[in-house]
Amino acid sequence: MERYCGGDARAFDALYTRVAPRLLGYLTGLVNDRATAEDLLQQTFLKIHLHRDVYVRGADPVPWMYTIAHRTFLDEARRKKRARVRLASDGETLPEIPAELDGGASHATVELDSEQPLGKETLDALQKLPQAQREAIMLTKVHGRSHAEAAVITGSTPGAIKLRAHRAYESLRKLLGAKRAG
């Protein structure tokens, strides 16, 4: 990262090759749609490029990049939630159509961080969790970030991340247990 900040364009290729698969896995886990995750990844690297001058040299760049990816996801989530008010031809307001980030993904599995793929059942269960819990479990359990790193990425505290991950596990056990029992 330091070489890239210093103007070495080839260093970006090495940085992208090393970090992009992990960021893509993280974003895919958040949105449950590969195409949307790839778009968010490109936006993330554009932001990294545009803001490389604020990177603190000597610091581990990975948590900084995860933070940018996380903020990019939040920006997209907010953008999707903003619904335009449409009017019917007679002037009455039509019902609002909720925006979803999942894009209707129908992949049987999604590879995350070059590790064992999560099955569709698990991905579907993850999407049912509150966003904060899903982020905590994706960062700490799927991507191996420490509670402190996950807290920095999400703008939270390590204790809050630990609690959210625990609650997410409990919810996942119930969701997946109910599916298997039914």
VEXMI-797353 format. One record per atom (N, C-alpha, C): residue number from 1; residue in three letters; atom name; x, y, z. Coordinates in Angstrom, 2 decimals, decimal comma, padded with zeros to 5 digits. Each point is the difference from the previous one (the first is absolute). Example, Ala and Ser with C-alpha at 12.3 -4.5 7.8 and 13.67 -1.06 7.14 Angstrom:
BEGIN
[pt 1 ALA N [013,19 -005,69 007,80]] [pt 1 ALA CA [-000,89 001,19 000,00]] [pt 1 ALA C [000,90 001,20 000,00]] [pt 2 SER N [-000,35 001,05 -000,72]] [pt 2 SER CA [000,82 001,19 000,06]] [pt 2 SER C [-000,77 001,09 000,73]] 
# end
This chain:
BEGIN
[pt 1 MET N [000,83 -001,19 000,00]] [pt 1 MET CA [-000,83 001,19 000,00]] [pt 1 MET C [000,87 001,25 000,00]] [pt 2 GLU N [001,10 -000,08 000,74]] [pt 2 GLU CA [000,89 001,16 000,04]] [pt 2 GLU C [000,60 000,29 -001,37]] [pt 3 ARG N [000,39 -001,07 -000,71]] [pt 3 ARG CA [000,54 000,19 -001,36]] [pt 3 ARG C [-001,05 000,61 -000,91]] [pt 4 TYR N [-001,25 -000,45 000,12]] [pt 4 TYR CA [-001,08 000,52 -000,82]] [pt 4 TYR C [-000,24 001,48 000,31]] [pt 5 CYS N [-000,01 000,34 001,28]] [pt 5 CYS CA [-000,18 001,40 000,38]] [pt 5 CYS C [001,16 000,86 -000,51]] [pt 6 GLY N [001,17 -000,61 -000,14]] [pt 6 GLY CA [001,17 000,72 -000,50]] [pt 6 GLY C [000,03 000,14 -001,51]] [pt 7 GLY N [-000,99 -000,56 -000,69]] [pt 7 GLY CA [-000,08 000,18 -001,44]] [pt 7 GLY C [000,33 -001,23 -000,82]] [pt 8 ASP N [000,28 -001,13 000,62]] [pt 8 ASP CA [000,31 -001,23 -000,72]] [pt 8 ASP C [-001,30 -000,66 -000,46]] [pt 9 ALA N [-000,33 000,15 -001,28]] [pt 9 ALA CA [-001,26 -000,52 -000,55]] [pt 9 ALA C [-000,05 -001,53 000,04]] [pt 10 ARG N [001,16 -000,65 -000,13]] [pt 10 ARG CA [000,03 -001,47 000,05]] [pt 10 ARG C [-000,36 -000,52 001,39]] [pt 11 ALA N [000,25 000,80 001,01]] [pt 11 ALA CA [-000,33 -000,41 001,36]] [pt 11 ALA C [-001,50 -000,16 000,17]] [pt 12 PHE N [-000,78 000,79 -000,76]] [pt 12 PHE CA [-001,46 -000,13 000,07]] [pt 12 PHE C [-000,43 -001,38 -000,47]] [pt 13 ASP N [000,59 -000,50 -001,07]] [pt 13 ASP CA [-000,35 -001,33 -000,50]] [pt 13 ASP C [000,23 -001,07 001,06]] [pt 14 ALA N [001,12 000,08 000,68]] [pt 14 ALA CA [000,31 -000,97 001,05]] [pt 14 ALA C [-000,98 000,14 001,17]] [pt 15 LEU N [-000,31 001,24 000,36]] [pt 15 LEU CA [-000,94 000,26 001,09]] [pt 15 LEU C [-001,39 -000,53 -000,35]] [pt 16 TYR N [-000,44 000,27 -001,21]] [pt 16 TYR CA [-001,33 -000,45 -000,45]] [pt 16 TYR C [-000,06 -001,53 -000,01]] [pt 17 THR N [001,02 -000,65 -000,53]] [pt 17 THR CA [000,03 -001,46 -000,07]] [pt 17 THR C [-000,06 -000,62 001,39]] [pt 18 ARG N [000,63 000,64 000,95]] [pt 18 ARG CA [000,06 -000,55 001,36]] [pt 18 ARG C [-001,28 000,24 000,80]] [pt 19 VAL N [-000,61 001,16 -000,14]] [pt 19 VAL CA [-001,10 000,39 000,89]] [pt 19 VAL C [-001,39 -000,13 -000,65]] [pt 20 ALA N [-000,10 000,14 -001,30]] [pt 20 ALA CA [-001,31 000,01 -000,66]] [pt 20 ALA C [-000,84 -001,25 000,28]] [pt 21 PRO N [000,57 -001,21 -000,04]] [pt 21 PRO CA [-000,85 -001,17 000,27]] [pt 21 PRO C [-000,62 000,02 001,40]] [pt 22 ARG N [000,75 000,49 000,98]] [pt 22 ARG CA [-000,54 000,05 001,36]] [pt 22 ARG C [-001,09 001,05 000,12]] [pt 23 LEU N [000,21 001,16 -000,61]] [pt 23 LEU CA [-001,02 001,05 000,03]] [pt 23 LEU C [-001,24 -000,44 -000,76]] [pt 24 LEU N [000,20 -000,68 -001,13]] [pt 24 LEU CA [-001,14 -000,50 -000,77]] [pt 24 LEU C [-000,80 -001,00 000,81]] [pt 25 GLY N [000,68 -000,88 000,70]] [pt 25 GLY CA [-000,69 -000,97 000,86]] [pt 25 GLY C [-000,80 000,70 001,09]] [pt 26 TYR N [000,58 001,01 000,60]] [pt 26 TYR CA [-000,69 000,75 001,05]] [pt 26 TYR C [-001,24 000,68 -000,56]] [pt 27 LEU N [000,16 000,69 -001,12]] [pt 27 LEU CA [-001,13 000,71 -000,60]] [pt 27 LEU C [-001,08 -000,96 -000,49]] [pt 28 THR N [000,41 -001,14 -000,55]] [pt 28 THR CA [-000,97 -001,00 -000,46]] [pt 28 THR C [-000,82 -000,51 001,18]] [pt 29 GLY N [000,65 -000,19 001,12]] [pt 29 GLY CA [-000,72 -000,44 001,19]] [pt 29 GLY C [-001,00 001,03 000,50]] [pt 30 LEU N [000,28 001,27 -000,22]] [pt 30 LEU CA [-000,91 001,05 000,44]] [pt 30 LEU C [-001,20 000,14 -000,93]] [pt 31 VAL N [000,24 -000,08 -001,30]] [pt 31 VAL CA [-001,09 000,26 -000,94]] [pt 31 VAL C [-000,60 -001,26 -000,60]] [pt 32 ASN N [000,68 -001,14 000,14]] [pt 32 ASN CA [-000,50 -001,28 -000,51]] [pt 32 ASN C [-000,25 000,03 -001,51]] [pt 33 ASP N [000,81 000,76 -000,70]] [pt 33 ASP CA [-000,12 000,08 -001,46]] [pt 33 ASP C [001,38 000,33 -000,57]] [pt 34 ARG N [000,53 -000,91 -000,78]] [pt 34 ARG CA [001,37 000,15 -000,51]] [pt 34 ARG C [000,17 001,25 -000,87]] [pt 35 ALA N [-000,96 000,27 -000,88]] [pt 35 ALA CA [000,12 001,15 -000,90]] [pt 35 ALA C [000,02 001,32 000,78]] [pt 36 THR N [-000,89 000,13 000,97]] [pt 36 THR CA [-000,02 001,21 000,83]] [pt 36 THR C [001,29 000,12 000,79]] [pt 37 ALA N [000,47 -001,12 000,54]] [pt 37 ALA CA [001,24 000,00 000,76]] [pt 37 ALA C [001,18 000,43 -000,88]] [pt 38 GLU N [000,03 -000,46 -001,24]] [pt 38 GLU CA [001,08 000,40 -000,91]] [pt 38 GLU C [-000,06 001,49 -000,29]] [pt 39 ASP N [-001,20 000,54 -000,16]] [pt 39 ASP CA [-000,14 001,45 -000,20]] [pt 39 ASP C [000,50 000,77 001,23]] [pt 40 LEU N [-000,37 -000,49 001,18]] [pt 40 LEU CA [000,45 000,65 001,23]] [pt 40 LEU C [001,51 -000,11 000,16]] [pt 41 LEU N [000,57 -001,12 -000,43]] [pt 41 LEU CA [001,46 -000,16 000,06]] [pt 41 LEU C [000,69 001,04 -000,88]] [pt 42 GLN N [-000,52 000,20 -001,20]] [pt 42 GLN CA [000,60 000,99 -000,90]] [pt 42 GLN C [-000,11 001,41 000,60]] [pt 43 GLN N [-001,16 000,31 000,60]] [pt 43 GLN CA [-000,17 001,29 000,66]] [pt 43 GLN C [000,98 000,15 001,16]] [pt 44 THR N [000,20 -001,10 000,72]] [pt 44 THR CA [000,93 000,01 001,13]] [pt 44 THR C [001,41 000,33 -000,47]] [pt 45 PHE N [000,45 -000,67 -001,07]] [pt 45 PHE CA [001,37 000,26 -000,47]] [pt 45 PHE C [000,13 001,38 -000,63]] [pt 46 LEU N [-001,06 000,51 -000,56]] [pt 46 LEU CA [000,04 001,37 -000,50]] [pt 46 LEU C [000,20 000,97 001,17]] [pt 47 LYS N [-000,73 -000,24 001,10]] [pt 47 LYS CA [000,16 000,84 001,20]] [pt 47 LYS C [001,40 -000,14 000,59]] [pt 48 ILE N [000,51 -001,22 000,00]] [pt 48 ILE CA [001,37 -000,22 000,50]] [pt 48 ILE C [000,98 000,82 -000,83]] [pt 49 HIS N [-000,18 -000,04 -001,31]] [pt 49 HIS CA [000,88 000,76 -000,89]] [pt 49 HIS C [-000,12 001,50 000,24]] [pt 50 LEU N [-001,22 000,48 000,09]] [pt 50 LEU CA [-000,22 001,43 000,16]] [pt 50 LEU C [000,46 000,53 001,36]] [pt 51 HIS N [-000,01 -000,86 001,02]] [pt 51 HIS CA [000,32 000,44 001,35]] [pt 51 HIS C [001,29 -000,61 000,55]] [pt 52 ARG N [000,85 -000,47 -000,89]] [pt 52 ARG CA [001,25 -000,62 000,46]] [pt 52 ARG C [000,89 001,00 000,72]] [pt 53 ASP N [-000,22 001,28 -000,23]] [pt 53 ASP CA [000,82 001,01 000,67]] [pt 53 ASP C [-000,31 000,10 001,49]] [pt 54 VAL N [-001,14 -000,52 000,47]] [pt 54 VAL CA [-000,32 000,05 001,43]] [pt 54 VAL C [000,38 -001,29 000,72]] [pt 55 TYR N [000,49 -000,99 -000,74]] [pt 55 TYR CA [000,46 -001,24 000,62]] [pt 55 TYR C [001,19 000,31 000,89]] [pt 56 VAL N [-000,02 -000,53 001,21]] [pt 56 VAL CA [001,09 000,22 000,95]] [pt 56 VAL C [001,10 -001,01 -000,32]] [pt 57 ARG N [001,09 000,50 -000,53]] [pt 57 ARG CA [001,09 -000,89 -000,39]] [pt 57 ARG C [000,55 -000,76 001,21]] [pt 58 GLY N [000,25 -001,28 -000,25]] [pt 58 GLY CA [000,50 -000,86 001,06]] [pt 58 GLY C [-001,11 -000,78 000,69]] [pt 59 ALA N [-001,23 000,43 -000,17]] [pt 59 ALA CA [-001,14 -000,71 000,60]] [pt 59 ALA C [-000,41 -001,17 -000,90]] [pt 60 ASP N [-000,63 -000,99 000,58]] [pt 60 ASP CA [-000,52 -001,12 -000,77]] [pt 60 ASP C [-001,11 000,53 -000,91]] [pt 61 PRO N [000,12 -000,13 -001,32]] [pt 61 PRO CA [-001,01 000,58 -000,89]] [pt 61 PRO C [-001,30 -000,82 -000,06]] [pt 62 VAL N [000,02 -001,27 000,42]] [pt 62 VAL CA [-001,18 -000,84 -000,17]] [pt 62 VAL C [-001,20 000,51 000,81]] [pt 63 PRO N [000,13 000,31 001,29]] [pt 63 PRO CA [-001,16 000,54 000,71]] [pt 63 PRO C [-000,51 001,31 -000,61]] [pt 64 TRP N [000,91 000,83 -000,48]] [pt 64 TRP CA [-000,39 001,25 -000,66]] [pt 64 TRP C [-000,83 -000,30 -001,24]] [pt 65 MET N [000,42 -001,00 -000,77]] [pt 65 MET CA [-000,73 -000,37 -001,22]] [pt 65 MET C [-001,36 -000,62 000,34]] [pt 66 TYR N [-000,04 -000,83 001,04]] [pt 66 TYR CA [-001,29 -000,57 000,44]] [pt 66 TYR C [-000,95 001,12 000,43]] [pt 67 THR N [000,54 001,02 000,66]] [pt 67 THR CA [-000,84 001,12 000,42]] [pt 67 THR C [-000,58 000,71 -001,21]] [pt 68 ILE N [000,80 000,20 -001,02]] [pt 68 ILE CA [-000,48 000,64 -001,22]] [pt 68 ILE C [-001,06 -000,88 -000,67]] [pt 69 ALA N [000,24 -001,31 -000,05]] [pt 69 ALA CA [-000,99 -000,92 -000,58]] [pt 69 ALA C [-001,29 000,05 000,80]] [pt 70 HIS N [000,11 000,01 001,32]] [pt 70 HIS CA [-001,19 000,05 000,86]] [pt 70 HIS C [-000,78 001,28 -000,25]] [pt 71 ARG N [000,68 001,11 -000,05]] [pt 71 ARG CA [-000,68 001,29 -000,24]] [pt 71 ARG C [-000,62 000,03 -001,40]] [pt 72 THR N [000,66 -000,61 -000,96]] [pt 72 THR CA [-000,56 -000,07 -001,35]] [pt 72 THR C [-001,29 -000,81 000,00]] [pt 73 PHE N [000,00 -001,12 000,74]] [pt 73 PHE CA [-001,22 -000,79 000,15]] [pt 73 PHE C [-001,11 000,82 000,64]] [pt 74 LEU N [000,32 000,73 001,08]] [pt 74 LEU CA [-001,02 000,81 000,67]] [pt 74 LEU C [-000,55 001,08 -000,92]] [pt 75 ASP N [000,87 000,62 -000,79]] [pt 75 ASP CA [-000,46 001,00 -000,97]] [pt 75 ASP C [-000,99 -000,62 -000,98]] [pt 76 GLU N [000,31 -001,19 -000,48]] [pt 76 GLU CA [-000,88 -000,70 -000,95]] [pt 76 GLU C [-001,31 -000,38 000,68]] [pt 77 ALA N [000,06 -000,46 001,24]] [pt 77 ALA CA [-001,21 -000,37 000,72]] [pt 77 ALA C [-000,91 001,22 000,18]] [pt 78 ARG N [000,59 001,12 000,35]] [pt 78 ARG CA [-000,79 001,23 000,17]] [pt 78 ARG C [-000,59 000,44 -001,33]] [pt 79 ARG N [000,79 -000,09 -001,05]] [pt 79 ARG CA [-000,48 000,40 -001,32]] [pt 79 ARG C [-001,19 -000,86 -000,42]] [pt 80 LYS N [000,09 -001,30 000,25]] [pt 80 LYS CA [-001,08 -000,91 -000,38]] [pt 80 LYS C [-001,26 000,22 000,84]] [pt 81 LYS N [000,19 000,42 001,24]] [pt 81 LYS CA [-001,16 000,21 000,87]] [pt 81 LYS C [-000,80 001,24 -000,37]] [pt 82 ARG N [000,69 000,96 -000,61]] [pt 82 ARG CA [-000,71 001,22 -000,39]] [pt 82 ARG C [-000,91 -000,33 -001,18]] [pt 83 ALA N [-001,26 -000,01 000,24]] [pt 83 ALA CA [-000,96 -000,32 -001,05]] [pt 83 ALA C [-000,62 001,29 -000,52]] [pt 84 ARG N [-000,19 000,05 -001,27]] [pt 84 ARG CA [-000,66 001,16 -000,60]] [pt 84 ARG C [-001,50 -000,15 000,21]] [pt 85 VAL N [-000,63 001,11 000,25]] [pt 85 VAL CA [-001,45 -000,01 000,13]] [pt 85 VAL C [-000,57 000,08 -001,40]] [pt 86 ARG N [-000,82 -000,99 -000,34]] [pt 86 ARG CA [-000,63 -000,01 -001,31]] [pt 86 ARG C [-001,48 000,32 000,18]] [pt 87 LEU N [-000,55 000,69 -000,93]] [pt 87 LEU CA [-001,41 000,34 000,07]] [pt 87 LEU C [-000,76 -000,76 -001,08]] [pt 88 ALA N [-001,17 -000,45 000,36]] [pt 88 ALA CA [-000,87 -000,65 -000,99]] [pt 88 ALA C [-000,56 001,09 -000,90]] [pt 89 SER N [-000,59 -000,42 -001,09]] [pt 89 SER CA [-000,50 000,97 -000,97]] [pt 89 SER C [-001,10 000,89 000,59]] [pt 90 ASP N [-000,72 -000,49 001,02]] [pt 90 ASP CA [-001,06 000,81 000,60]] [pt 90 ASP C [000,50 000,84 001,17]] [pt 91 GLY N [001,32 000,05 000,22]] [pt 91 GLY CA [000,58 000,82 001,04]] [pt 91 GLY C [000,20 -000,69 001,34]] [pt 92 GLU N [-000,44 -001,26 000,15]] [pt 92 GLU CA [000,19 -000,72 001,26]] [pt 92 GLU C [001,41 -000,61 000,04]] [pt 93 THR N [000,53 -000,08 001,20]] [pt 93 THR CA [001,32 -000,59 000,18]] [pt 93 THR C [-000,09 -001,51 -000,11]] [pt 94 LEU N [000,91 -000,58 -000,76]] [pt 94 LEU CA [000,08 -001,44 -000,12]] [pt 94 LEU C [000,75 -000,56 001,21]] [pt 95 PRO N [-000,23 -001,25 000,36]] [pt 95 PRO CA [000,74 -000,57 001,12]] [pt 95 PRO C [001,49 -000,06 -000,31]] [pt 96 GLU N [000,81 000,22 001,04]] [pt 96 GLU CA [001,45 -000,01 -000,16]] [pt 96 GLU C [000,50 -001,42 -000,17]] [pt 97 ILE N [000,88 -000,20 -000,94]] [pt 97 ILE CA [000,61 -001,31 -000,23]] [pt 97 ILE C [001,30 -000,04 000,76]] [pt 98 PRO N [000,17 -000,94 000,94]] [pt 98 PRO CA [001,24 -000,03 000,79]] [pt 98 PRO C [001,19 -000,38 -000,86]] [pt 99 ALA N [001,11 000,67 000,25]] [pt 99 ALA CA [001,24 -000,30 -000,71]] [pt 99 ALA C [000,73 -001,12 000,72]] [pt 100 GLU N [000,56 -000,93 -000,74]] [pt 100 GLU CA [000,75 -001,11 000,56]] [pt 100 GLU C [001,41 000,03 -000,57]] [pt 101 LEU N [000,96 -000,44 000,79]] [pt 101 LEU CA [001,39 -000,06 -000,47]] [pt 101 LEU C [000,37 -001,36 -000,54]] [pt 102 ASP N [-000,85 -001,01 000,21]] [pt 102 ASP CA [000,41 -001,35 -000,37]] [pt 102 ASP C [-000,04 -000,25 -001,50]] [pt 103 GLY N [-000,73 000,78 -000,74]] [pt 103 GLY CA [-000,03 -000,16 -001,44]] [pt 103 GLY C [-000,56 -001,33 -000,46]] [pt 104 GLY N [-000,65 -000,72 000,90]] [pt 104 GLY CA [-000,60 -001,28 -000,38]] [pt 104 GLY C [001,02 -001,05 -000,37]] [pt 105 ALA N [001,11 -000,05 000,70]] [pt 105 ALA CA [001,05 -000,96 -000,31]] [pt 105 ALA C [-000,53 -001,42 000,09]] [pt 106 SER N [000,38 -000,82 -000,96]] [pt 106 SER CA [-000,46 -001,38 000,01]] [pt 106 SER C [001,18 -000,96 -000,08]] [pt 107 HIS N [001,18 000,48 000,37]] [pt 107 HIS CA [001,18 -000,86 -000,04]] [pt 107 HIS C [-000,10 -001,06 001,09]] [pt 108 ALA N [000,40 -001,20 -000,30]] [pt 108 ALA CA [-000,04 -001,06 001,00]] [pt 108 ALA C [001,04 000,25 001,09]] [pt 109 THR N [001,16 000,49 -000,38]] [pt 109 THR CA [001,02 000,34 000,99]] [pt 109 THR C [000,72 001,26 -000,45]] [pt 110 VAL N [000,61 000,66 000,96]] [pt 110 VAL CA [000,82 001,17 -000,28]] [pt 110 VAL C [001,31 -000,22 000,73]] [pt 111 GLU N [001,12 000,12 -000,72]] [pt 111 GLU CA [001,30 -000,19 000,63]] [pt 111 GLU C [000,36 001,25 000,77]] [pt 112 LEU N [000,40 -000,17 001,23]] [pt 112 LEU CA [000,38 001,12 000,83]] [pt 112 LEU C [001,44 -000,17 000,46]] [pt 113 ASP N [000,84 000,95 -000,41]] [pt 113 ASP CA [001,37 000,07 000,49]] [pt 113 ASP C [000,77 -001,30 -000,26]] [pt 114 SER N [-000,26 -000,66 -001,11]] [pt 114 SER CA [000,71 -001,21 -000,42]] [pt 114 SER C [-000,12 -001,14 001,00]] [pt 115 GLU N [-000,95 000,07 000,90]] [pt 115 GLU CA [-000,20 -001,07 000,96]] [pt 115 GLU C [-001,19 -000,83 -000,46]] [pt 116 GLN N [-000,47 -000,89 000,86]] [pt 116 GLN CA [-001,12 -000,85 -000,35]] [pt 116 GLN C [-001,21 000,87 -000,33]] [pt 117 PRO N [-000,71 -000,28 -001,10]] [pt 117 PRO CA [-001,13 000,83 -000,38]] [pt 117 PRO C [-001,17 -000,16 000,99]] [pt 118 LEU N [-000,72 001,11 000,16]] [pt 118 LEU CA [-001,21 -000,05 000,80]] [pt 118 LEU C [-001,14 -000,45 -000,91]] [pt 119 GLY N [-000,82 -000,90 000,48]] [pt 119 GLY CA [-001,12 -000,47 -000,79]] [pt 119 GLY C [-001,11 001,03 -000,09]] [pt 120 LYS N [-000,88 -000,19 -000,93]] [pt 120 LYS CA [-001,12 000,92 -000,21]] [pt 120 LYS C [-000,85 000,10 001,26]] [pt 121 GLU N [-000,19 -001,12 000,70]] [pt 121 GLU CA [-000,80 000,00 001,23]] [pt 121 GLU C [000,61 000,94 001,04]] [pt 122 THR N [001,32 -000,05 000,15]] [pt 122 THR CA [000,69 000,85 000,97]] [pt 122 THR C [-000,05 001,46 -000,44]] [pt 123 LEU N [000,22 000,24 -001,30]] [pt 123 LEU CA [-000,07 001,38 -000,50]] [pt 123 LEU C [-001,40 000,58 000,18]] [pt 124 ASP N [-001,01 -000,80 -000,25]] [pt 124 ASP CA [-001,38 000,47 000,20]] [pt 124 ASP C [-000,24 000,33 001,47]] [pt 125 ALA N [000,50 -000,85 000,89]] [pt 125 ALA CA [-000,16 000,25 001,43]] [pt 125 ALA C [000,75 001,27 000,41]] [pt 126 LEU N [001,20 000,21 -000,55]] [pt 126 LEU CA [000,76 001,21 000,30]] [pt 126 LEU C [-000,78 001,26 -000,40]] [pt 127 GLN N [-000,70 -000,08 -001,13]] [pt 127 GLN CA [-000,74 001,16 -000,48]] [pt 127 GLN C [-001,18 000,35 000,90]] [pt 128 LYS N [-000,44 -000,95 000,82]] [pt 128 LYS CA [-001,12 000,24 000,92]] [pt 128 LYS C [000,45 000,69 001,29]] [pt 129 LEU N [001,30 000,04 000,22]] [pt 129 LEU CA [000,53 000,65 001,21]] [pt 129 LEU C [-000,05 001,51 -000,16]] [pt 130 PRO N [-000,09 000,72 001,12]] [pt 130 PRO CA [000,14 001,46 -000,08]] [pt 130 PRO C [001,38 000,34 -000,58]] [pt 131 GLN N [000,06 001,11 -000,69]] [pt 131 GLN CA [001,23 000,39 -000,69]] [pt 131 GLN C [001,21 000,03 000,92]] [pt 132 ALA N [-000,13 000,55 001,19]] [pt 132 ALA CA [001,14 000,09 000,92]] [pt 132 ALA C [000,51 -001,38 000,40]] [pt 133 GLN N [-000,90 -000,95 000,21]] [pt 133 GLN CA [000,41 -001,35 000,36]] [pt 133 GLN C [000,67 -000,69 -001,20]] [pt 134 ARG N [-000,56 000,19 -001,18]] [pt 134 ARG CA [000,56 -000,61 -001,21]] [pt 134 ARG C [001,43 000,52 -000,24]] [pt 135 GLU N [000,19 001,31 000,18]] [pt 135 GLU CA [001,33 000,58 -000,19]] [pt 135 GLU C [000,99 -000,57 001,02]] [pt 136 ALA N [-000,44 -000,09 001,25]] [pt 136 ALA CA [000,89 -000,50 001,06]] [pt 136 ALA C [000,44 -001,43 -000,28]] [pt 137 ILE N [-000,92 -000,84 -000,39]] [pt 137 ILE CA [000,34 -001,41 -000,23]] [pt 137 ILE C [000,84 -000,15 -001,27]] [pt 138 MET N [-000,29 000,79 -001,02]] [pt 138 MET CA [000,79 -000,07 -001,23]] [pt 138 MET C [001,44 000,43 000,26]] [pt 139 LEU N [000,17 001,08 000,73]] [pt 139 LEU CA [001,35 000,49 000,25]] [pt 139 LEU C [000,80 -000,92 000,92]] [pt 140 THR N [-000,61 -000,45 001,10]] [pt 140 THR CA [000,76 -000,76 000,99]] [pt 140 THR C [000,11 -001,48 -000,31]] [pt 141 LYS N [-001,05 -000,61 -000,46]] [pt 141 LYS CA [000,01 -001,45 -000,18]] [pt 141 LYS C [000,34 -000,42 -001,42]] [pt 142 VAL N [-000,47 000,73 -000,98]] [pt 142 VAL CA [000,27 -000,39 -001,39]] [pt 142 VAL C [001,34 000,56 -000,48]] [pt 143 HIS N [000,29 001,26 000,39]] [pt 143 HIS CA [001,22 000,64 -000,49]] [pt 143 HIS C [001,11 000,08 001,02]] [pt 144 GLY N [-000,23 -000,54 001,20]] [pt 144 GLY CA [001,05 -000,12 000,98]] [pt 144 GLY C [000,53 001,29 000,59]] [pt 145 ARG N [-000,75 001,06 -000,07]] [pt 145 ARG CA [000,42 001,27 000,61]] [pt 145 ARG C [-000,18 -000,11 001,51]] [pt 146 SER N [000,84 000,66 000,74]] [pt 146 SER CA [-000,14 000,03 001,46]] [pt 146 SER C [-001,19 000,89 000,35]] [pt 147 HIS N [-000,45 -000,11 001,25]] [pt 147 HIS CA [-001,10 000,86 000,43]] [pt 147 HIS C [000,40 001,47 -000,11]] [pt 148 ALA N [001,26 000,30 000,32]] [pt 148 ALA CA [000,47 001,39 -000,08]] [pt 148 ALA C [000,01 000,50 -001,45]] [pt 149 GLU N [000,49 -000,84 -000,91]] [pt 149 GLU CA [000,00 000,40 -001,42]] [pt 149 GLU C [-001,42 000,18 -000,52]] [pt 150 ALA N [-000,88 -000,92 000,34]] [pt 150 ALA CA [-001,40 000,11 -000,44]] [pt 150 ALA C [-000,64 001,26 000,56]] [pt 151 ALA N [000,36 000,36 001,23]] [pt 151 ALA CA [-000,55 001,21 000,60]] [pt 151 ALA C [000,45 001,24 -000,77]] [pt 152 VAL N [001,27 000,03 -000,39]] [pt 152 VAL CA [000,51 001,14 -000,77]] [pt 152 VAL C [-000,71 000,07 -001,35]] [pt 153 ILE N [-000,16 -001,13 -000,64]] [pt 153 ILE CA [-000,63 -000,05 -001,32]] [pt 153 ILE C [-001,44 000,50 000,06]] [pt 154 THR N [-000,74 -000,42 001,03]] [pt 154 THR CA [-001,42 000,35 000,09]] [pt 154 THR C [-000,27 001,28 000,78]] [pt 155 GLY N [001,03 000,56 000,61]] [pt 155 GLY CA [-000,20 001,20 000,81]] [pt 155 GLY C [-000,69 -000,31 001,31]] [pt 156 SER N [000,30 -001,14 000,57]] [pt 156 SER CA [-000,64 -000,47 001,22]] [pt 156 SER C [001,07 -000,25 001,07]] [pt 157 THR N [-000,36 -000,80 001,01]] [pt 157 THR CA [000,96 -000,38 001,03]] [pt 157 THR C [000,22 -001,51 -000,05]] [pt 158 PRO N [001,15 -000,47 000,49]] [pt 158 PRO CA [000,24 -001,45 000,01]] [pt 158 PRO C [-001,08 -000,77 000,78]] [pt 159 GLY N [-000,45 000,56 001,10]] [pt 159 GLY CA [-001,04 -000,66 000,78]] [pt 159 GLY C [-001,31 -000,14 -000,78]] [pt 160 ALA N [-000,34 001,05 -000,73]] [pt 160 ALA CA [-001,23 -000,04 -000,81]] [pt 160 ALA C [000,13 -001,04 -001,10]] [pt 161 ILE N [001,17 -000,09 -000,63]] [pt 161 ILE CA [000,21 -000,99 -001,06]] [pt 161 ILE C [-000,12 -001,41 000,58]] [pt 162 LYS N [000,60 -000,23 001,15]] [pt 162 LYS CA [-000,05 -001,31 000,63]] [pt 162 LYS C [-001,45 -000,39 000,31]] [pt 163 LEU N [-000,76 000,94 000,53]] [pt 163 LEU CA [-001,40 -000,26 000,32]] [pt 163 LEU C [-000,82 -000,26 -001,27]] [pt 164 ARG N [000,21 000,80 -001,03]] [pt 164 ARG CA [-000,73 -000,19 -001,26]] [pt 164 ARG C [000,32 -001,35 -000,64]] [pt 165 ALA N [001,27 -000,39 000,02]] [pt 165 ALA CA [000,39 -001,29 -000,57]] [pt 165 ALA C [-000,64 -001,15 000,79]] [pt 166 HIS N [-000,01 000,13 001,32]] [pt 166 HIS CA [-000,63 -001,04 000,83]] [pt 166 HIS C [-001,49 -000,11 -000,30]] [pt 167 ARG N [-000,67 001,14 -000,07]] [pt 167 ARG CA [-001,44 000,00 -000,31]] [pt 167 ARG C [-000,25 -000,54 -001,40]] [pt 168 ALA N [000,89 000,31 -000,92]] [pt 168 ALA CA [-000,15 -000,52 -001,37]] [pt 168 ALA C [000,11 -001,52 000,00]] [pt 169 TYR N [000,98 -000,53 000,74]] [pt 169 TYR CA [000,15 -001,46 000,09]] [pt 169 TYR C [-001,26 -000,64 000,57]] [pt 170 GLU N [-000,53 000,58 001,06]] [pt 170 GLU CA [-001,21 -000,56 000,62]] [pt 170 GLU C [-001,15 000,02 -001,00]] [pt 171 SER N [-000,16 001,10 -000,72]] [pt 171 SER CA [-001,07 000,10 -000,99]] [pt 171 SER C [000,20 -001,00 -001,14]] [pt 172 LEU N [001,25 -000,14 -000,46]] [pt 172 LEU CA [000,28 -000,95 -001,08]] [pt 172 LEU C [-000,29 -001,43 000,43]] [pt 173 ARG N [000,36 -000,34 001,23]] [pt 173 ARG CA [-000,29 -001,35 000,50]] [pt 173 ARG C [-001,50 -000,26 -000,05]] [pt 174 LYS N [-000,78 000,96 000,43]] [pt 174 LYS CA [-001,46 -000,16 -000,01]] [pt 174 LYS C [-000,54 -000,10 -001,42]] [pt 175 LEU N [000,47 000,91 -000,87]] [pt 175 LEU CA [-000,48 000,00 -001,38]] [pt 175 LEU C [000,36 -001,30 -000,73]] [pt 176 LEU N [001,24 -000,40 000,13]] [pt 176 LEU CA [000,45 -001,20 -000,71]] [pt 176 LEU C [-000,55 -001,27 000,66]] [pt 177 GLY N [-000,16 000,01 001,30]] [pt 177 GLY CA [-000,58 -001,15 000,70]] [pt 177 GLY C [-001,45 -000,18 -000,35]] [pt 178 ALA N [-000,74 001,10 -000,14]] [pt 178 ALA CA [-001,42 -000,09 -000,36]] [pt 178 ALA C [-000,16 -000,54 -001,42]] [pt 179 LYS N [000,90 000,39 -000,91]] [pt 179 LYS CA [-000,08 -000,49 -001,38]] [pt 179 LYS C [000,29 -001,49 -000,08]] [pt 180 ARG N [000,98 -000,43 000,78]] [pt 180 ARG CA [000,38 -001,41 -000,04]] [pt 180 ARG C [-001,06 -000,89 000,67]] [pt 181 ALA N [-000,65 000,55 001,03]] [pt 181 ALA CA [-001,03 -000,75 000,71]] [pt 181 ALA C [-001,29 -000,08 -000,80]] [pt 182 GLY N [-000,22 001,02 -000,87]] [pt 182 GLY CA [-001,27 000,10 -000,74]] [pt 182 GLY C [-000,01 -000,70 -001,27]] 
# end
